[in-house]
Amino acid sequence: MAAAFVHHVFFWLKEPGNTVHRQLLVEGLQKLSRVTTIQSFHIGVPAGTSRPVIDSTYAVSWLLTFNSAADQDSYQTDPIHLDFIKECSGLWDKVVVYDTIPV
């Protein structure tokens, strides 16, 4: 069964070339993956592909699937998510989120 809700987050670091900060963000996302309403997740970095339509200026992406929009809503207020924001928000300069549902 396909996920009913997809949540894709892109993070730009305050210090884009700082690999230690990138690793701290990745470790924070790995802890965040423990939220029980998450169906599946993927932590990624730009693939190095180059075409005019590709934006590879972000540092880390966080792709999540949920069984329902309600599960995603629950994730937003989960204490693990709130701790992640508290612990890691100082690392990023910009965050962009794309939420999608099936057609």
N, C-alpha and C positions, 0 to 999 in steps of 0.2 A: 504494500500500500504506500502510495506517495504521501509525503508530509503535507499536512493541511496548512502549515504556516512556516515560512522560511524567513529567517532574520539574519541579514548579512551586514557586518560592521567592519568599517575600514578605519584604521588608526594611523595618524601622522604623529610622529614623535616630536617633542620640543627640540631635541637634538637628533636630527635625522641620521647622522652617521654613527651614533653611539650604540655599538653592538651590545654593550652591557645593559643599557636601558631596554633595547629590543628584547633581550633574553629575559629580563625581569617582567616585561609585559607578557611574553609567551608563558612564563611560569605562572603568572597571575591567571591567564586564560585557562591553563591546565587545571588549576584549582577550581576555577569557575565552572568547568565542565562537570563538576559533581552535582550541580543542580538537578534534582530528580525529574523535572518536567522536560529536560532536553532529550529529544529522541536520538539525535546524532549531532556531531560537531566536526569541524575541520579548522585547524589553525594554519594559516598560510602566509607566505611572503611573495612579493612580485616574482613572476616566473622568468623574467628576462626577455620576454617576447616584445617585439617592437612593430607596431602598426599604428597608423594615425588614430584609430578608435580606442587604443589601449591607454589607460591611465595607470602608470606604475609608480606614481609619486608617493603612495602610501608606504608604511613600514610593515604593517601586519594586518591580516584580515581574519575575521572570526565569523564562520558560517555555521548557523545553527538551524536545526529543523525541530519542529514541535508537532504534536498530534492535533493541536487546536490553537486557536487564537487565545483561548482562556489559559492554556498552559504557558504561552508566551507572556501573557499578562502576569501570571503568577511568578514567572522567572524574574520579571522586572522588580518585584518587591521581595524576592527571596533574600534572606540574610547573607547568603554566600555572594550574591550579586552586589548587594550593598557594600559588603566588605571589599570586594574587588574594586569598586569605584573609589572607595576611601583609600585603599592601598596603592592603586595604580594610576589614578587620574592625574597625578603630578608628572607622569611620564609623557603624556600626549598633549599636543597642541590643538589637534582637530580630530573630530570623529564624525563620520558620515554613515548613516544607517539606511539600508534598503530592506523593507519588509514586503514580502510577496505572498499571495495565496494562489492556489491553482485556478486556471481558467475554466 
